[in-house]
């Protein structure tokens, strides 16, 4: 790199019948990973063993286990749906005239330097690697970028910086508002993901290049950088979880625990992206907040930009793809995308979509936009009147069209049932899907420690599309607290399927109106909280305090006989855990919701075509 740091890469080139690299120049596809190119090599090797890859694909396609092992089938779907190939090396690309380059990000894998975690220096590395690739003897000068998660994020960053040789990107599960996505959603630390992720990347970066050692080429600069920074951001993570007072938090921890320059440096200006971009995401992905925003923020005509939103988790990209009624496999879409924009093949991919979504409660649909046209926001009020549908819950309330006629105060206490919930599954990036649908697809276990508010059964298909806001009038017995909420689709048999979620630390409730969105009825549809220490507002115990909880954007349909439900919790671990000082201030005391006609609590829902 321009600062002298050496990044390690694997270059996969098309070969002729004799096994030699072809002499013709080819377009190339770049994947920059923090998980070490060794991992990509191992996955590629397993899928490339004659007959083994095909067998794995067949087994993954046919695997359909019954409860309680039904979640295993979701995990294997990443193989059947092509996600494993998009993770690193897509042999189909290489065998069809592309050079693929897999690079260890600075400070990770076998590359020198300190891990910058998607920062400015790492973004500059992406631009320089793209330029280097375009000037190699095997390159025709056209470069694409692809990859999953971290590799998707740095491809979006690279595209926003407009390197001349970059012609298209295929980001799978990219984030762009990292604090709000997963690090500190609503001020709650993503403890189901962040500790495991940081431990994994920091652990993998300590594995030396054994091949170089055996050849006598051990890199002392690699070792020096690892000794200098063996556990990037781990001290900050530990302190954020354990500090009891804000005054005890170090400046380095504060910069990653609140919104500010750290996250601004890592947020791509997607309005600068000028190359064709196909974004894949999922309603239950850890980056579900960002994926539609990235698509909507790109200033390109539909077709040159596309959005696919599935119904899976972060570790199950492409699950169900390639089957009847679903999109093609992810690796097939990846090749089609690059064939169009790097090879100018008129294969029709630019006429796909432009927005392809799994409508929760329904199936795959195609639309011109997200949120879908015709969505109008309506209040549904939280009411203490029993709905008769949730005897299992800590409280069974109603969701009504009119404000409650009788005032009530409902109390909810923190608990740990979130470990078996849709929240918990999403918060662990989908890993806990192995616990089965009883946890991941049904909220009833968690609802035993939550307040539920359930509407009347709909008599015809009722669609909603877009972000949702839960507005609560609350009372705390301490100076802080934590609120988590979900919106659910309740089936006639009682199954309560989560369709979206959100959370907020009570003292971080201050809203930046300049970045917020209100619906035509005047209510927030997307409140944007500052999430900074200097805008923190400790709660006065016993006083009514308003909080607006922005839920992840979604698209769903309630089938006839189904009901809409809002669940409210005082905790939802491991999806979120209040930062140490806020948790200490909450004293884990019970929390209260005030329901009254003159100061109602409600959910602001984007119904399509009314109801």
C-alpha positions in Angstrom: 0.0 0.0 0.0 1.0 3.6 -0.3 2.2 3.6 3.3 4.4 0.6 2.8 2.1 -2.0 4.4 1.9 -5.3 2.6 -1.5 -6.9 2.1 -1.7 -10.6 1.3 -3.9 -11.9 -1.5 -4.9 -15.0 -3.4 -5.4 -14.6 -7.2 -7.6 -17.1 -8.9 -7.3 -17.0 -12.7 -9.2 -18.9 -15.5 -7.2 -21.8 -16.9 -7.1 -23.5 -20.2 -7.6 -27.3 -20.8 -4.0 -27.9 -19.8 -4.5 -26.2 -16.4 -2.4 -23.1 -17.3 -3.7 -19.6 -16.8 -5.2 -18.2 -19.9 -3.3 -15.4 -21.7 -6.3 -13.3 -22.5 -7.1 -10.3 -20.3 -10.2 -10.7 -18.1 -12.4 -8.7 -15.8 -11.7 -9.3 -12.2 -13.7 -9.5 -9.0 -12.4 -8.4 -5.6 -13.2 -9.7 -2.1 -11.5 -8.0 0.9 -12.0 -10.1 4.0 -11.1 -9.8 7.7 -11.7 -13.5 8.2 -8.4 -14.6 6.6 -8.2 -15.8 3.0 -7.3 -19.1 4.5 -10.9 -19.6 5.5 -12.1 -18.8 2.0 -9.5 -21.3 0.6 -10.9 -24.0 2.9 -14.5 -23.3 1.9 -13.5 -23.2 -1.8 -11.5 -26.5 -1.5 -14.4 -28.3 0.2 -16.9 -27.2 -2.5 -14.5 -27.9 -5.3 -13.6 -31.6 -4.5 -15.1 -33.6 -7.4 -18.6 -34.7 -6.5 -18.3 -33.4 -3.0 -19.6 -30.0 -3.8 -22.5 -31.3 -5.8 -23.3 -33.8 -3.0 -23.3 -31.0 -0.3 -25.6 -29.0 -2.5 -28.0 -31.9 -3.0 -28.0 -32.7 0.7 -28.5 -29.1 1.7 -31.4 -28.8 -0.8 -33.1 -31.9 0.5 -32.5 -31.4 4.2 -35.8 -30.7 5.9 -35.6 -31.7 9.6 -38.5 -31.7 11.9 -38.7 -29.8 15.3 -36.6 -29.3 17.3 -33.9 -29.6 14.7 -35.7 -27.5 12.0 -33.2 -24.7 12.5 -30.4 -26.8 11.2 -32.1 -26.9 7.8 -32.0 -23.1 7.8 -28.2 -23.1 8.4 -27.5 -25.6 5.6 -29.6 -23.4 3.3 -26.5 -21.1 2.9 -24.9 -23.9 0.8 -28.0 -24.7 -1.3 -28.7 -21.0 -1.9 -25.2 -20.2 -3.1 -24.2 -18.1 -0.1 -21.1 -20.2 0.6 -19.7 -19.4 -2.9 -20.3 -15.7 -2.6 -18.5 -15.7 0.8 -15.1 -16.0 -0.9 -14.3 -17.8 -4.2 -17.0 -18.3 -6.8 -15.5 -21.0 -9.0 -18.2 -20.4 -11.5 -16.9 -16.9 -12.0 -13.3 -18.0 -12.5 -14.3 -20.9 -14.9 -16.3 -18.4 -17.0 -13.6 -15.8 -17.6 -13.1 -13.8 -14.4 -10.1 -13.4 -12.3 -11.0 -13.4 -8.6 -8.8 -11.8 -6.0 -9.3 -12.4 -2.3 -7.3 -10.0 0.0 -6.8 -10.1 3.8 -7.8 -6.7 5.1 -5.1 -4.6 6.8 -4.3 -6.0 10.2 -6.2 -9.3 9.7 -5.3 -12.7 8.3 -1.8 -12.7 6.9 -1.7 -9.0 6.0 0.6 -6.5 7.8 -0.6 -3.6 9.8 -3.1 -2.9 12.6 -6.8 -3.7 12.0 -8.6 -0.4 11.2 -12.1 -1.9 11.3 -13.5 -0.3 8.1 -11.8 3.0 8.9 -10.4 5.6 6.5 -7.0 3.9 6.0 -8.7 0.6 5.2 -11.0 2.4 2.7 -7.9 3.8 1.0 -6.5 0.3 0.8 -9.6 -0.8 -1.1 -9.1 2.0 -3.7 -5.4 1.2 -4.1 -6.1 -2.6 -4.4 -8.7 -1.9 -7.2 -6.2 0.3 -9.0 -3.5 -2.4 -8.6 -5.8 -5.0 -10.0 -6.8 -2.9 -13.0 -3.1 -2.5 -14.0 -2.1 -6.2 -13.9 -1.2 -8.1 -17.1 -4.2 -10.4 -16.6 -6.7 -7.6 -16.2 -8.8 -5.9 -18.9 -9.1 -2.9 -16.5 -12.6 -3.7 -15.2 -13.1 -4.6 -11.6 -16.1 -5.7 -9.6 -16.4 -6.1 -5.8 -18.4 -8.7 -4.0 -18.7 -10.5 -0.6 -20.8 -11.0 2.4 -21.1 -8.8 5.6 -17.7 -7.0 6.2 -16.7 -7.6 2.6 -20.0 -6.1 1.5 -19.5 -3.1 3.7 -16.1 -2.3 2.2 -17.5 -2.8 -1.3 -20.1 -0.1 -0.6 -17.4 2.1 0.9 -15.2 1.6 -2.1 -18.0 2.4 -4.6 -18.7 5.6 -2.7 -15.1 6.7 -3.3 -15.4 6.2 -7.0 -12.2 4.4 -8.1 -12.1 4.6 -11.9 -11.7 0.9 -12.5 -14.6 -0.2 -10.3 -17.6 -0.9 -12.5 -20.1 -2.8 -10.4 -20.6 -4.2 -6.9 -22.6 -7.1 -5.4 -22.8 -6.5 -1.7 -24.5 -9.3 0.3 -25.7 -8.1 3.8 -24.0 -4.7 3.9 -24.3 -2.4 6.9 -23.8 1.4 6.8 -25.1 2.7 10.1 -23.0 0.3 12.2 -23.9 1.8 15.6 -27.6 1.7 15.0 -27.4 -1.6 13.1 -25.7 -3.8 15.7 -23.1 -2.2 17.9 -25.5 -0.1 19.9 -29.0 -0.3 18.6 -31.1 2.2 20.6 -28.1 2.5 22.9 -28.2 -1.2 23.7 -25.0 -3.2 23.0 -25.3 -6.1 20.6 -23.9 -8.7 23.1 -25.2 -11.6 21.1 -22.9 -10.7 18.2 -20.1 -8.2 19.0 -18.1 -10.3 21.6 -18.2 -13.4 19.4 -17.3 -11.4 16.2 -14.5 -9.4 17.7 -13.0 -12.6 19.3 -13.2 -14.5 16.0 -11.5 -11.8 13.9 -8.9 -11.1 16.5 -8.3 -14.8 17.0 -8.0 -15.5 13.3 -5.6 -12.6 12.7 -3.1 -14.3 15.1 -2.8 -17.4 12.9 0.5 -17.2 11.1 1.1 -18.1 7.4 2.4 -21.6 7.9 3.4 -21.9 4.3 5.7 -18.9 4.5 7.2 -20.2 7.7 8.0 -23.6 6.1 9.6 -21.7 3.2 11.7 -19.6 5.5 9.8 -16.4 4.7 8.3 -15.5 8.0 7.2 -11.8 8.1 8.5 -10.0 11.3 6.4 -7.0 10.5 3.2 -9.1 10.6 4.3 -10.4 14.1 5.1 -6.9 15.3 1.7 -5.6 14.4 0.0 -8.5 16.1 2.0 -7.9 19.3 1.2 -4.2 19.2 -2.6 -4.7 18.8 -3.6 -8.3 19.6 -7.2 -7.6 20.5 -8.6 -4.7 18.6 -11.6 -3.1 20.3 -11.9 -5.9 22.9 -10.8 -3.6 25.8 -13.4 -1.1 24.7 -16.1 -3.7 24.5 -15.4 -5.1 28.0 -15.4 -1.6 29.5 -18.6 -0.7 27.7 -20.3 -3.7 29.3 -18.8 -3.4 32.8 -18.2 0.3 33.7 -20.6 1.5 36.3 -20.3 5.3 35.7 -19.8 7.4 32.6 -16.9 9.1 34.4 -15.1 5.7 34.4 -15.3 5.2 30.7 -12.2 5.9 28.7 -12.2 8.2 25.6 -11.4 5.2 23.3 -14.5 3.4 24.6 -16.7 6.5 24.4 -15.9 6.9 20.7 -17.3 3.5 19.9 -20.1 3.5 22.4 -21.9 6.6 21.1 -22.5 8.2 17.7 -19.8 10.5 16.5 -16.7 10.7 14.3 -15.8 7.0 14.7 -19.0 6.0 12.9 -19.1 9.0 10.5 -15.7 7.9 9.2 -17.1 4.4 8.5 -20.4 5.4 6.9 -20.3 5.5 3.1 -21.9 8.4 1.3 -24.1 6.1 -0.8 -25.3 9.1 -2.8 -21.8 9.1 -4.4 -22.2 5.6 -5.7 -22.2 5.7 -9.5 -21.7 2.0 -10.4 -24.5 -0.7 -10.7 -25.2 -2.1 -7.3 -27.3 -5.2 -6.3 -27.9 -5.2 -2.6 -29.0 -8.4 -0.9 -30.4 -8.2 2.7 -32.9 -9.8 5.0 -35.6 -8.6 7.3 -34.0 -10.5 10.2 -30.4 -9.7 9.3 -28.3 -7.7 11.8 -28.0 -5.0 9.0 -31.7 -4.9 8.1 -31.7 -1.2 9.1 -29.1 -0.3 6.5 -29.9 -2.5 3.5 -33.0 -0.7 2.2 -31.4 2.7 3.1 -28.3 1.9 1.0 -30.6 1.0 -2.0 -32.8 4.1 -1.6 -29.8 6.3 -1.1 -28.1 5.3 -4.4 -28.8 7.9 -7.1 -29.1 5.4 -10.0 -32.1 4.4 -12.1 -33.9 1.1 -11.0 -32.3 -1.8 -12.8 -28.8 -0.3 -12.3 -29.5 -0.5 -8.6 -31.5 -3.4 -7.2 -32.6 -4.7 -3.8 -33.4 -8.2 -2.7 -34.7 -8.6 0.8 -35.1 -12.2 2.0 -36.5 -13.6 5.3 -33.3 -15.0 6.7 -30.6 -14.2 9.2 -27.0 -12.9 8.8 -25.5 -16.4 8.7 -28.1 -17.7 6.2 -27.7 -15.5 3.1 -29.5 -17.0 0.1 -31.4 -19.5 2.2 -34.2 -20.9 0.0 -32.8 -19.3 -3.1 -32.8 -21.4 -6.3 -36.1 -23.1 -5.4 -39.5 -22.7 -7.2 -40.9 -19.2 -6.7 -37.7 -17.9 -5.1 -34.9 -15.8 -6.7 -32.0 -17.7 -8.3 -29.1 -18.8 -6.1 -26.8 -16.0 -4.9 -23.8 -17.2 -6.8 -26.0 -17.3 -10.0 -27.1 -13.7 -9.4 -23.6 -12.6 -8.7 -22.3 -14.0 -12.1 -25.3 -12.5 -13.9 -24.7 -9.1 -12.4 -21.0 -9.1 -13.4 -21.7 -10.6 -16.8 -24.0 -7.6 -17.5 -21.9 -4.8 -16.1 -18.3 -6.1 -16.6 -18.8 -8.1 -19.8 -21.8 -6.1 -21.4 -23.8 -9.3 -21.8 -27.5 -8.5 -22.3 -28.8 -11.2 -20.0 -31.8 -9.3 -18.6 -30.5 -8.9 -15.1 -31.0 -5.2 -15.3 -34.7 -5.9 -15.8 -35.0 -8.1 -12.7 -36.7 -6.5 -9.7 -35.8 -3.7 -9.1 -37.1 -4.5 -5.6 -37.6 -8.2 -4.9 -38.8 -9.0 -1.4 -40.0 -11.9 0.7 -43.3 -10.5 2.1 -43.5 -11.9 5.6 -46.7 -13.9 6.0 -46.9 -14.3 2.2 -44.2 -15.1 -0.4 -41.8 -13.5 -2.9 -43.0 -10.3 -4.6 -41.5 -7.8 -7.0 -42.1 -4.0 -6.7 -40.8 -0.8 -8.1 -39.9 0.6 -4.7 -39.6 0.0 -1.0 -41.5 1.0 1.0 -44.2 0.1 -1.5 -46.4 2.8 -3.0 -49.8 3.4 -1.3 -48.6 2.9 2.3 -50.3 5.3 4.7 -49.6 5.5 8.4 -52.3 4.8 11.0 -52.2 4.7 14.8 -53.2 1.6 16.6 -53.5 2.2 20.3 -52.2 0.1 23.2 -55.2 -0.7 25.4 -55.4 -2.5 28.8 -58.6 -4.3 27.8 -57.8 -8.0 27.5 -57.7 -9.4 23.9 -58.3 -12.9 25.0 -55.5 -14.2 22.8 -52.4 -14.1 25.1 -53.1 -15.8 28.4 -49.5 -16.9 28.4 -48.2 -13.4 28.5 -47.2 -11.3 31.5 -50.1 -9.1 30.4 -52.7 -9.6 27.6 -53.8 -6.2 26.3 -55.5 -5.1 23.1 -54.5 -3.1 20.1 -57.4 -0.8 19.1 -58.4 1.9 16.6 -59.4 4.3 19.3 -57.5 5.5 22.4 -58.4 3.6 25.6 -61.4 4.9 27.5 -59.9 3.7 30.8 -56.5 4.7 32.2 -54.1 2.0 33.3 -50.6 1.5 34.4 -49.0 -1.8 33.3 -45.7 -3.1 34.7 -43.0 -5.2 33.1 -39.8 -6.5 34.6 -36.5 -7.4 32.9 -35.9 -11.0 32.2 -33.8 -13.5 30.2 -36.4 -15.2 27.9 -34.9 -13.2 25.0 -32.4 -16.0 24.7 -35.2 -18.0 23.1 -36.8 -15.5 20.8 -36.7 -14.0 17.3 -34.8 -11.1 18.9 -32.2 -13.4 20.3 -31.9 -15.3 17.0 -31.4 -12.0 15.1 -29.0 -10.7 17.7 -26.7 -13.8 17.4 -26.7 -13.3 13.6 -28.9 -16.4 13.3 -26.6 -18.8 15.0 -29.2 -19.6 17.7 -31.6 -20.6 14.9 -30.4 -24.1 15.8 -32.7 -23.9 18.8 -35.6 -24.3 16.4 -38.7 -22.4 15.2 -40.2 -22.6 18.7 -37.6 -19.9 19.6 -36.8 -18.1 16.4 -40.3 -18.0 14.8 -42.6 -17.9 17.8 -42.6 -15.1 20.4 -44.8 -16.9 22.9 -42.0 -18.1 25.1 -40.6 -14.6 25.5 -44.1 -13.0 25.8 -44.4 -14.7 29.2 -42.3 -11.8 30.5 -43.7 -9.1 28.2 -46.7 -6.9 27.7 -48.7 -7.9 24.7 -51.3 -5.8 22.8 -53.2 -7.7 20.1 -55.6 -6.4 17.5 -58.8 -7.9 16.0 -58.5 -10.6 13.4 -58.4 -9.1 9.9 -61.0 -10.3 7.4 -58.9 -9.8 4.2 -55.2 -9.7 3.4 -53.8 -6.7 5.1 -50.3 -5.4 4.0 -47.9 -3.1 5.6 -44.6 -1.8 4.2 -41.9 0.4 5.6 -40.5 1.5 9.0 -42.7 1.4 12.1 -42.6 3.5 15.3 -43.8 2.4 18.8 -44.7 5.4 20.9 -44.8 4.8 24.6 -45.7 6.9 27.6 -43.6 5.4 30.4 -42.8 5.7 34.1 -39.6 4.4 35.7 -38.6 3.8 39.3 -35.0 4.6 38.5 -33.1 7.2 36.5 -32.7 4.9 33.5 -34.3 1.9 31.9 -34.3 -0.1 28.7 -37.3 -0.7 26.4 -37.5 -3.4 23.7 -40.5 -4.0 21.4 -41.5 -6.3 18.6 -44.4 -6.3 16.1 -45.8 -9.7 15.4 -48.2 -11.6 13.1 -50.5 -13.8 15.3 -52.0 -16.8 13.5 -55.3 -18.4 14.4 -53.4 -21.2 16.2 -51.8 -18.6 18.5 -48.3 -18.6 16.9 -46.8 -15.2 17.3 -44.3 -14.6 14.5 -42.0 -11.6 14.9 -41.9 -9.4 11.9 -39.8 -6.5 13.2 -38.2 -5.2 16.3 -36.5 -2.2 18.0 -35.2 -0.9 21.3 -34.2 2.2 23.2 -32.3 3.2 26.3 -34.6 5.5 28.2 -32.0 8.2 28.9 -31.0 8.2 25.2 -34.5 9.1 24.0 -33.6 12.5 22.6 -34.6 12.7 18.9 -32.8 14.6 16.2 -35.7 16.0 14.2 -33.5 17.1 11.3 -32.7 13.4 10.6 -36.1 12.0 11.5 -39.1 11.2 9.4 -42.7 11.9 10.2 -45.7 10.4 8.5 -48.7 12.4 7.1 -50.5 12.0 10.4 -47.7 14.0 12.2 -46.3 11.0 14.1 -42.8 9.7 13.8 -42.4 6.9 11.3 -38.6 6.9 11.8 -37.3 8.8 14.8 -33.5 9.3 14.7 -32.1 9.3 18.2 -28.8 11.2 18.8 -27.4 8.3 20.9 -24.7 10.5 22.4 -23.6 11.1 25.9 -24.0 14.9 25.7 -27.7 14.5 24.7 -28.4 11.9 27.4 -31.4 12.8 29.6 -31.6 10.8 32.9 -35.2 10.0 33.7 -36.9 11.5 36.8 -38.3 8.6 38.7 -42.1 8.6 38.9 -42.6 11.1 36.1 -44.3 10.2 32.8 -41.6 10.1 30.0 -42.2 9.7 26.3 -40.1 7.4 24.3 -40.3 6.6 20.5 -38.8 3.3 19.5 -38.0 3.0 15.8 -38.6 -0.5 14.5 -36.7 -2.0 11.6 -38.3 -1.5 8.2 -40.3 -4.5 6.9 -42.8 -5.7 4.5 -45.5 -8.1 5.6 -49.1 -9.3 5.0 -51.6 -10.4 7.6 -53.7 -13.2 6.1 -57.5 -13.4 7.0 -57.9 -14.5 10.6 -54.5 -13.2 11.6 -53.9 -10.4 14.0 -51.3 -7.6 14.6 -49.6 -7.7 18.0 -47.1 -5.4 19.7 -44.9 -6.8 22.5 -43.1 -4.6 25.0 -40.3 -5.8 27.2 -37.9 -4.3 29.8 -35.0 -6.3 28.3 -34.2 -8.5 25.3 -30.8 -10.1 25.9 -28.8 -11.1 23.9 -30.2 -8.9 21.1 -29.5 -5.8 23.3 -27.9 -5.0 26.6 -27.9 -1.5 28.0 -24.4 -0.1 28.3 -22.8 -0.6 31.8 -23.5 2.9 33.3 -27.1 2.9 32.0 -27.6 -0.6 33.2 -26.3 0.4 36.6 -28.6 3.4 36.7 -31.6 1.2 35.8 -31.0 -1.0 38.9 -32.9 -3.6 36.8 -36.1 -2.3 38.4 -39.6 -3.0 36.9 -40.8 -0.5 34.4 -44.3 0.9 33.6 -46.4 2.0 30.7 -49.1 4.6 31.1 -52.2 4.1 29.0 -54.6 7.0 28.9 -56.8 8.8 26.3 -55.2 12.2 26.8 -51.6 10.8 26.5 -51.9 7.5 24.6 -49.3 4.9 23.8 -49.6 3.6 20.2 -47.9 2.0 17.2 -47.6 4.0 13.9 -48.2 1.4 11.2 -47.7 1.8 7.4 -50.7 0.0 6.0 -50.8 -0.4 2.2 -54.1 0.6 0.8 -55.6 1.2 4.2 -57.4 -1.4 6.3 
